[in-house]
Amino acid sequence: MSILGRHPIPQPDTDEGFRTEYKNYVWRKVMFIAFLAAAMFILLGYSVTVSGRDMTFWDGIMAIVDHIMGVSYDRVEEPVKFWNDYIVWNSTMPRVLGAIVCGAGLAVCGAAMQVVLNNPLAEPYTLGVSSGAVFGACLAIILGFTFGNIGTYGIIGNAFIFSLVPCAIIIVLVGVMKGLSPVTMILAGTAISYFFSGLTTLMMVRTDDETLTSSFRWQIGSLAGIGWDNIWIIFAGTVACTAILMMTAKYLNALALGDKSATSLGVDVNRVRYTILIVSSLMVAVILSFTGIIGFIGLLAPHMVRTILGADNRYVIPASMLLGPVILLFADTVSRLLAEVDLPVGIVMMFVGSPIFLYILLGRRGRRAMYRCPRIPSPGA
């Protein structure tokens, strides 16, 4: 059976009643998406104020608005506004925008992978992308090996290149072995992950303590390394890949019904699965290369959305794209509020994500969202 939930709407006897019910069905989903957008805006305004300065929510918002509008302040005449602007735009804003972009990308990728692999536990790292990235980063940190003379981007470049290797192997297997099942793909990803983890461990046990610490810290997801010089790379990659995944929403709805049903509806299952795997892997590779492994976003956000909105991926994907940043912004704000030194957001996500996911998993609606077949009321799905 499919991993997605059954959220049927009443079936009135008249066409007018059906149209009314369907409008209400869509309206509830649009309102939830609007609520997530408002929550993200509020979290953004509060998060930029967590900087060590005494700033209110409106101080942070005005610092953002004034900077965008081109307003500048004199350091002597208006020192408070000058330093608010300086701290917000040179310290906290890149990190906050990084949380929004990375959270959106990981959540959208998780929503797509769960459908493509027909598994409720699938996430962006299921096919071994994270283990490949860690191996590439450790190769640069421990052995000093990088592809080309790219300076400070050596670790990032290595992580990106090697993160694509596991997915490339899976894609080749899909092309060579026709009809490869999602379960086999997941198991192949697990095997590849163990292989790269073994190589990484072999390097780490033979290095000194200082290098070992650097290697280990990279594996714990953090937004501290995101700045104005690199956020545009993450933004461009995430926006392009997300746009493609959103255009495949109706095909994801068909895949959720099973391969045979999707084929009967005229969907080229292998081609769609092949495309989504490539796009998702590219997006995760870009994010992972700059942040390290941030867990639970790609697993938690899609499940929460499906529990509330149902199975229609035309709404699940945009809602996940907003809920992911909300979760990651919250976790990053908590990490900066509670720690005197920088606490990687990946650690906070472990404590925040695990109890929430367990609650969803054990709840009746959560179980239904994961194991029952969908019923999407729009004939265009």
Phi and psi in degrees as a GROMACS rama.xvg file:
@    title "Ramachandran Plot"
@    xaxis  label "Phi"
@    yaxis  label "Psi"
@TYPE xy
-75.0211  161.639  SER-2
-84.1034  -10.6555  ILE-3
-93.4192  166.458  LEU-4
-92.8592  160.027  GLY-5
-98.2725  113.623  ARG-6
-127.857  70.1667  HIS-7
-71.8211  153.106  PRO-8
-107.089  157.991  ILE-9
-58.2329  148.888  PRO-10
-110.895  91.9445  GLN-11
-67.5751  162.26  PRO-12
-78.3384  -21.7944  ASP-13
-110.017  155.297  THR-14
-63.3371  -37.5987  ASP-15
-65.2541  -40.2131  GLU-16
-64.8026  -38.163  GLY-17
-63.6479  -44.2592  PHE-18
-62.3504  -39.6132  ARG-19
-64.8581  -45.6882  THR-20
-64.3336  -38.4034  GLU-21
-68.4785  -37.443  TYR-22
-61.729  -42.5997  LYS-23
-64.3711  -38.1988  ASN-24
-60.0943  -46.8463  TYR-25
-69.7333  -39.7453  VAL-26
-61.3768  -40.906  TRP-27
-61.784  -39.0618  ARG-28
-69.5184  -41.6702  LYS-29
-64.0801  -39.4852  VAL-30
-65.9824  -38.2103  MET-31
-65.7734  -41.2186  PHE-32
-63.6275  -40.1932  ILE-33
-64.5107  -37.5498  ALA-34
-62.6523  -42.0662  PHE-35
-64.1121  -39.4066  LEU-36
-62.8533  -41.419  ALA-37
-65.7897  -40.6676  ALA-38
-63.0842  -39.9215  ALA-39
-64.153  -40.266  MET-40
-63.7591  -42.7842  PHE-41
-64.8721  -43.9594  ILE-42
-63.8485  -37.5436  LEU-43
-61.179  -47.2412  LEU-44
-61.9829  -38.8825  GLY-45
-76.4369  -37.3224  TYR-46
-64.1145  -35.9979  SER-47
-69.7713  -16.2121  VAL-48
-83.6175  -12.8289  THR-49
-83.5972  83.8134  VAL-50
-141.824  5.40142  SER-51
92.3927  -10.472  GLY-52
-99.8635  157.718  ARG-53
-86.7365  84.5699  ASP-54
-118.852  141.464  MET-55
-89.3586  173.644  THR-56
-58.2247  -45.5491  PHE-57
-70.9838  -29.5287  TRP-58
-60.3686  -43.8298  ASP-59
-64.9273  -44.6746  GLY-60
-62.1552  -45.3294  ILE-61
-66.0376  -34.229  MET-62
-63.4284  -38.4319  ALA-63
-69.1998  -48.4995  ILE-64
-63.8975  -46.3784  VAL-65
-62.6325  -39.0221  ASP-66
-65.8858  -41.7554  HIS-67
-64.167  -37.5303  ILE-68
-78.3067  -3.74427  MET-69
86.8457  13.2956  GLY-70
-76.7337  132.171  VAL-71
-122.552  155.821  SER-72
-124.31  146.285  TYR-73
-80.6464  134.198  ASP-74
-64.0068  -29.8824  ARG-75
-88.9554  -45.7389  VAL-76
-76.7204  -37.1353  GLU-77
-129.846  68.0607  GLU-78
-64.28  -35.3484  PRO-79
-64.3314  -50.4754  VAL-80
-67.6333  -34.9353  LYS-81
-61.9143  -48.6881  PHE-82
-72.7012  -31.4943  TRP-83
-59.925  -47.6116  ASN-84
-62.2063  -43.3541  ASP-85
-64.9516  -46.8131  TYR-86
-66.2499  -43.9876  ILE-87
-62.0499  -47.629  VAL-88
-86.3435  -17.6439  TRP-89
-108.355  -11.4392  ASN-90
-122.207  -58.1906  SER-91
-92.155  -33.0819  THR-92
-62.6578  -43.5285  MET-93
-59.4914  -38.3464  PRO-94
-69.1654  -40.7728  ARG-95
-65.7271  -46.119  VAL-96
-63.8187  -34.6725  LEU-97
-62.4044  -40.0393  GLY-98
-63.4716  -39.6603  ALA-99
-65.8633  -48.653  ILE-100
-67.011  -46.6784  VAL-101
-67.5354  -41.0018  CYS-102
-62.0872  -41.6528  GLY-103
-64.8087  -45.7286  ALA-104
-63.4477  -45.7934  GLY-105
-66.1317  -38.7352  LEU-106
-67.9126  -44.1989  ALA-107
-63.3919  -42.5119  VAL-108
-62.9757  -41.4723  CYS-109
-62.1956  -41.5468  GLY-110
-62.1052  -42.0701  ALA-111
-70.8111  -41.6673  ALA-112
-66.0399  -35.5791  MET-113
-63.7232  -34.0342  GLN-114
-78.8568  -46.5122  VAL-115
-61.9399  -39.6686  VAL-116
-91.956  -1.76663  LEU-117
51.8283  45.5791  ASN-118
-143.074  124.436  ASN-119
-67.8875  -17.3282  PRO-120
-98.3601  4.26271  LEU-121
-69.3185  146.11  ALA-122
-146.134  177.175  GLU-123
-58.2819  -24.5017  PRO-124
-98.685  8.00815  TYR-125
-60.2798  -37.5922  THR-126
-87.364  11.9112  LEU-127
95.5727  11.1242  GLY-128
-60.3099  -41.703  VAL-129
-67.8048  -41.4977  SER-130
-65.439  -37.1485  SER-131
-65.4283  -40.7776  GLY-132
-65.0988  -42.6197  ALA-133
-62.3545  -42.0563  VAL-134
-61.35  -44.309  PHE-135
-63.2734  -41.7341  GLY-136
-65.7281  -43.7654  ALA-137
-66.6657  -31.262  CYS-138
-61.5795  -37.626  LEU-139
-77.6433  -41.2493  ALA-140
-72.6629  -44.6881  ILE-141
-87.3022  -47.6605  ILE-142
-97.6638  -12.3397  LEU-143
74.0876  16.0926  GLY-144
-90.5557  123.873  PHE-145
-135.401  159.241  THR-146
-85.947  100.87  PHE-147
84.741  168.289  GLY-148
-90.7747  84.6307  ASN-149
-115.816  19.1871  ILE-150
55.8847  -125.16  GLY-151
-66.487  -16.5749  THR-152
-91.3009  12.1275  TYR-153
-62.1742  -48.2697  GLY-154
-64.5527  -43.6943  ILE-155
-63.2998  -43.9646  ILE-156
-62.8948  -43.389  GLY-157
-61.2146  -46.5807  ASN-158
-60.2918  -41.3735  ALA-159
-65.2435  -47.8908  PHE-160
-63.5687  -48.638  ILE-161
-74.5767  -22.4271  PHE-162
-67.6919  -25.223  SER-163
-83.7184  -16.2495  LEU-164
-62.0391  -49.3238  VAL-165
-58.8246  -42.9928  PRO-166
-67.3676  -35.7968  CYS-167
-61.7061  -38.9837  ALA-168
-63.9612  -43.5116  ILE-169
-62.5948  -43.2838  ILE-170
-64.2635  -39.8417  ILE-171
-62.2886  -41.3147  VAL-172
-63.4207  -39.3526  LEU-173
-63.3592  -39.4429  VAL-174
-71.8749  -38.0907  GLY-175
-78.838  -46.2684  VAL-176
-98.8918  89.776  MET-177
-59.8053  138.831  LYS-178
79.4927  20.0513  GLY-179
-62.8837  123.92  LEU-180
-75.7847  156.143  SER-181
-57.9594  -35.8145  PRO-182
-62.7058  -43.1418  VAL-183
-64.0813  -37.4499  THR-184
-63.4107  -42.0421  MET-185
-64.9448  -43.9578  ILE-186
-64.7629  -38.3477  LEU-187
-63.689  -40.916  ALA-188
-62.1281  -38.5502  GLY-189
-64.2713  -43.5922  THR-190
-62.5685  -43.1332  ALA-191
-65.3439  -38.4201  ILE-192
-61.0986  -43.5895  SER-193
-64.151  -37.4213  TYR-194
-62.9585  -49.5102  PHE-195
-67.5296  -34.9114  PHE-196
-63.6875  -38.0874  SER-197
-63.4426  -43.2532  GLY-198
-62.8675  -40.5751  LEU-199
-64.8075  -45.0114  THR-200
-61.9837  -39.1789  THR-201
-60.2892  -39.8141  LEU-202
-70.0614  -40.8737  MET-203
-70.5136  -32.8063  MET-204
-76.9814  -9.46919  VAL-205
-110.561  15.2136  ARG-206
-114.435  173.758  THR-207
-81.9523  168.673  ASP-208
-63.3352  -40.8241  ASP-209
-65.1342  -45.4781  GLU-210
-66.8647  -36.1007  THR-211
-61.7204  -41.7769  LEU-212
-62.4548  -43.5856  THR-213
-62.1137  -41.6414  SER-214
-65.1053  -42.0183  SER-215
-67.6858  -40.7506  PHE-216
-64.3192  -32.523  ARG-217
-66.6923  -30.5533  TRP-218
-72.2693  -20.9556  GLN-219
-88.562  117.105  ILE-220
-55.9109  133.346  GLY-221
-146.798  148.946  SER-222
-102.287  2.70874  LEU-223
-65.2989  -26.9782  ALA-224
-84.9145  -1.18628  GLY-225
-84.3778  126.543  ILE-226
-136.968  -179.455  GLY-227
-64.3499  -22.4789  TRP-228
-77.0399  -17.8324  ASP-229
-127.346  -9.80116  ASN-230
-66.7062  -27.5368  ILE-231
-65.4024  -29.8663  TRP-232
-66.8827  -47.2275  ILE-233
-62.3809  -43.3116  ILE-234
-62.0558  -48.2629  PHE-235
-63.0733  -45.3103  ALA-236
-64.5121  -41.8883  GLY-237
-69.0573  -44.0813  THR-238
-62.7375  -45.5333  VAL-239
-62.8941  -47.0126  ALA-240
-69.341  -37.9322  CYS-241
-64.3262  -40.2038  THR-242
-60.183  -41.7965  ALA-243
-64.8908  -43.8147  ILE-244
-65.737  -35.2807  LEU-245
-66.5006  -32.4607  MET-246
-71.972  -17.0951  MET-247
-94.9543  9.13202  THR-248
-57.6168  -42.108  ALA-249
-68.1407  -30.8595  LYS-250
-73.1041  -33.6954  TYR-251
-64.2913  -38.1885  LEU-252
-60.0033  -39.9024  ASN-253
-68.9154  -42.0985  ALA-254
-63.1088  -32.1089  LEU-255
-63.8212  -20.6509  ALA-256
-82.9764  -8.5872  LEU-257
111.994  154.141  GLY-258
-62.5879  -41.172  ASP-259
-65.7886  -44.0198  LYS-260
-64.9455  -41.2778  SER-261
-62.7315  -40.8506  ALA-262
-63.774  -40.1507  THR-263
-66.0816  -21.8261  SER-264
-88.9333  2.88921  LEU-265
91.9335  14.9154  GLY-266
-91.5554  130.115  VAL-267
-80.196  93.69  ASP-268
-59.0161  -48.2825  VAL-269
-62.4666  -41.7247  ASN-270
-65.4254  -44.1489  ARG-271
-64.0301  -46.0262  VAL-272
-62.9363  -41.724  ARG-273
-60.3976  -47.3614  TYR-274
-63.3968  -45.9181  THR-275
-66.8929  -37.8219  ILE-276
-63.0926  -41.9706  LEU-277
-65.6348  -49.3227  ILE-278
-63.1423  -44.8474  VAL-279
-63.0769  -41.6869  SER-280
-65.0464  -40.4859  SER-281
-62.1213  -43.7426  LEU-282
-65.6695  -45.4001  MET-283
-65.138  -38.3938  VAL-284
-61.7477  -42.2839  ALA-285
-62.8422  -47.3572  VAL-286
-65.9049  -47.6862  ILE-287
-61.0016  -33.4138  LEU-288
-65.1155  -27.9152  SER-289
-100.971  -23.6981  PHE-290
-113.041  -18.0896  THR-291
80.799  -165.543  GLY-292
-89.2943  109.094  ILE-293
-105.252  107.994  ILE-294
-85.4199  167.388  GLY-295
76.8168  -23.8431  PHE-296
-62.1562  -51.5974  ILE-297
-69.9215  -16.7357  GLY-298
-93.9637  -42.1123  LEU-299
-79.2205  -48.9417  LEU-300
-58.7231  -48.8082  ALA-301
-61.3786  -36.7881  PRO-302
-66.1066  -42.2377  HIS-303
-62.4854  -41.7863  MET-304
-65.7188  -45.0812  VAL-305
-66.2339  -32.1181  ARG-306
-64.6048  -32.0494  THR-307
-93.7522  -43.9938  ILE-308
-98.067  -21.3728  LEU-309
99.5564  -158.486  GLY-310
-98.1457  -12.2904  ALA-311
-67.6612  111.371  ASP-312
-69.0165  -14.4269  ASN-313
-64.9223  -23.3001  ARG-314
-107.927  -30.9093  TYR-315
-62.1878  -43.0697  VAL-316
-66.5136  -51.2514  ILE-317
-64.5605  -35.0066  PRO-318
-67.5241  -40.9265  ALA-319
-63.4043  -35.6997  SER-320
-63.5656  -23.0767  MET-321
-96.9987  -36.1647  LEU-322
-70.2558  -36.0533  LEU-323
-55.8692  -50.6836  GLY-324
-61.6873  -35.8834  PRO-325
-60.861  -46.1376  VAL-326
-64.9979  -46.7233  ILE-327
-69.989  -37.6582  LEU-328
-62.2648  -42.493  LEU-329
-61.7715  -46.7487  PHE-330
-63.8757  -41.436  ALA-331
-68.4156  -37.8008  ASP-332
-64.5099  -42.5911  THR-333
-61.4044  -42.0275  VAL-334
-62.7624  -34.2803  SER-335
-82.593  -25.3795  ARG-336
-76.5948  -37.6458  LEU-337
-90.5787  -18.5773  LEU-338
-111.066  134.618  ALA-339
-72.5975  -33.1532  GLU-340
-106.672  167.891  VAL-341
-64.6917  120.345  ASP-342
-102.274  117.883  LEU-343
-55.2686  136.358  PRO-344
-65.8421  -23.5667  VAL-345
-61.1537  -33.7234  GLY-346
-68.3927  -44.3958  ILE-347
-62.6397  -39.368  VAL-348
-62.5853  -32.1077  MET-349
-63.0225  -41.9074  MET-350
-77.2016  -33.7044  PHE-351
-79.8411  -43.4337  VAL-352
-73.2562  -39.4199  GLY-353
-63.0365  -47.0124  SER-354
-68.8659  -34.1731  PRO-355
-66.6242  -44.3913  ILE-356
-65.6721  -37.4543  PHE-357
-64.3047  -39.2176  LEU-358
-63.534  -44.8834  TYR-359
-63.6193  -42.2328  ILE-360
-61.9132  -40.3257  LEU-361
-86.6089  -16.3049  LEU-362
-72.6089  153.302  GLY-363
-63.1498  -44.1977  ARG-364
-68.5438  -33.374  ARG-365
-65.3776  -44.2199  GLY-366
-62.923  -39.3354  ARG-367
-66.5338  -39.2614  ARG-368
-66.2184  -24.3942  ALA-369
-93.3385  -27.2563  MET-370
-121.783  -7.58784  TYR-371
-104.028  156.71  ARG-372
-73.7804  149.264  CYS-373
-80.3903  156.955  PRO-374
-133.391  101.026  ARG-375
-99.1457  120.2  ILE-376
-77.5577  -8.65376  PRO-377
-90.8048  128.251  SER-378
-66.0009  -15.9353  PRO-379
-84.1744  -2.46717  GLY-380
